[in-house]
Amino acid sequence: MPSLEQALGEAGELGRWQRRALALLGLTGVPFAFLFVSVVFLGPRPERTWCRGPWAARLARRCAWSPADEWQRALPGPAAGEPPDARCRRYLLDRAAPDNATAADPCQDPLAAFPNRSALPVGPCRGGWTYVQNHSSIVSQFHLVCFNAWLLDFTQAILNLGFLVGAFTLGYAADRYGRIIVYLISCFGVGVSGLVVAFAPNFTVFVVFRFIQGVFGKGTWMTSYVIVMEIVGSKQRRIVGIVIQMFFTLGVIILPGIAYLIPKWQGIQLVITLPNFLFLLYYWVIPESPRWLITRKKGEEALKILRDVAKYNGRYLSPSYSEITVTDEEVTNPSFLDLVRTPQMRKCTLILMFAWFTSAVVYQGLVMRLGIIGGNLYLDFFISGVVELPAAFLILLTIERFGRRPPFALSNLVAGVACLVTVFLPEGPPWLRTLVATLGRLGITMAFEIVYLVNSELYPTTLRNFGVSLCSGLCDFGGIIAPFLLFRLAALWLELPLIIFGILALLCGGLVMLLPETKGIALPETVEDVEKLSSPFQCGKKKRSQVTSSHD
C-alpha cells in the first residue's frame, strides 16, 4: 500500500497546484505582518505633549498663542523622570491669578506677577491634553502619555497575549477539526475584530478587540503555514517554508508606505484589516490537508484530493493508488503531555520553546526600538524590512548544504554579538552603527524563519499543528514581555535592552545545536518516527535511513 510521500511524488511535489496554493496562502502573511508590527505606526509619540490647564487655556485664547508660544510661556518644565518632550503637570493658578492681571503684558510674560516662579503650585493633569503631531495615533486618541504611557506597551502585550491564546485554542482546533475550517474562521474573526478596533469608542473596547484580533490572527498565519508545509514533498519543504515567510517580510516593507500616506491611525487599521475578508474566497480553491485527512482515517478523501492535484499539475495518479497508507497511531485530542512524554520529543519541545521566545523578544525589541531612537521612522522601518529579504536567500543557500542546525545556531550568535557590540560601540561614523544594526536584524530574522521550518519538521502529523502552535506560543509570551522590556529599561538607559537581547540570542545559539538534524528526512507521521531521529552525537546517516525507509 503506497504512502502519502509516494503519492505526492506521483502527483507532483511542487507542481502548479502547490505553487498556486503557496501564493494564495502566503498572502496571509502580509496582513499578519501588518498586525504584528503595526503598533509602531498606530502609536507613535507626538512631537510634543503637554497638559493645558484652565489658566493656560484662557491665556492662549486671549493672546492668540501658537502651540510653541504656549509651550514656552505658560507651562511648568518636566519633572524628574518625565520625558523631556512631555509636560505632564499644570500650574494651579486658576483662582490665584485668573488672568494674571498684575503683569504688565501677560501675553509676553504671563508669570511676571510671580517673582518666585519655582514656588508656583503645580498639580497633575485633569484633562486638557494638547498634542503637536503630524499623524494621529492611539497615543493622542486615548491619552496614553505621562503616567499612562505604559498603556501603549500594554496594547502590544495584549495583542501578543491574543496570539498566545490563539496558539493553544486554534492550534488544538486545527488538529481536531481540520486545517482549512479553522483557517477560514480565523480570517473572518480577525477581520471583524479589526473593524471594531478601528472604530473603538474608548480604550477598553480597543484593548479587548485587539486581543481578539490577536487570537484569530495567530490562527490565520500558523494554519496557513502548516497547510503549505503538508501539501508538498519532503524535498520541497525548505523552499516553501522560507518562501511563505517572505510574504511576512513583504508586509513589513509595505507597512511604512501605508502609514506614511494615511494620516489617521483609524485609516491604517482599516487598510491592514480588510484584506482578511478576501481570504474567505479560499473556501472554493483550497482543500483540506491530505496529511490531516490520513491521520483521521479518511484515506479516500485524501486520495481524491491527490487525484485533483495530479490533474492540475498535468500528472497522472496510477490506478494502483486505490488506497493509501493510513497511520496506525491512535488519534486522540492532543495535549502538552504528548509533547514531553518521550525523551526526544521533550528535548525538542523545550529547546524550541526557548528559541521561539528568544526570536520574539529580540525581533520585536529591535523593531520597536526604531520608534524611540529618533530619525525618519518611515524610512528606517522600510530599510530594516528590506534587510530581511537577504535572510531568506541565505537560508536557502545554507540549510540543504550544511543542514538546519549550523545556520540556526550561527544566525542567533550573529544577532547576539551585534546587539552587544552596538551597546559598546563608540560614537563614530554613522555607517558603522548602521552596519552592525543591519547584521543584528539579519541574524534574528534568519533565526525567526528557521525556527518555523525546524519546528514543523520535528513534530508528527498527529501533533504538528498543535505542536507548532504551542511552541510558538512562547514567541507570543516573548512578545508580551518585549514592549515592557524595551520601553521601561530604555527609560533607564537606551542601550540596556540590547544587553538582554544579546545574552538571550547567544544562549539560544548554543542550545539549538542539541536538536536533531532534519535535513533530507520525510515529515514524521508518528511520535515513534520522531524518537528515531538522530541526535547530534549519533551517526546521523544510519538513523536517517531508518526513518526514511519506514515511509517507503
Secondary structure as UniProt FT lines:
FT   HELIX           4..11
FT   HELIX           16..26
FT   TURN            27..28
FT   HELIX           29..37
FT   HELIX           39..42
FT   STRAND          48..51
FT   HELIX           54..63
FT   HELIX           67..73
FT   TURN            80..81
FT   TURN            84..85
FT   STRAND          86..87
FT   STRAND          89..91
FT   TURN            94..96
FT   TURN            101..102
FT   TURN            106..108
FT   TURN            110..113
FT   HELIX           117..119
FT   STRAND          122..124
FT   STRAND          129..132
FT   HELIX           138..142
FT   HELIX           146..148
FT   HELIX           150..177
FT   HELIX           179..198
FT   HELIX           203..230
FT   HELIX           234..236
FT   HELIX           237..261
FT   HELIX           265..273
FT   HELIX           275..278
FT   HELIX           279..284
FT   HELIX           290..295
FT   TURN            296..297
FT   HELIX           299..312
FT   TURN            313..314
FT   TURN            319..322
FT   HELIX           336..340
FT   HELIX           343..369
FT   TURN            370..372
FT   HELIX           377..387
FT   HELIX           389..402
FT   HELIX           405..424
FT   HELIX           430..457
FT   TURN            461..463
FT   HELIX           464..492
FT   TURN            494..495
FT   HELIX           496..511
FT   HELIX           512..514
FT   TURN            519..520
FT   HELIX           527..531
FT   TURN            536..537
FT   HELIX           540..549
FT   TURN            550..551
//
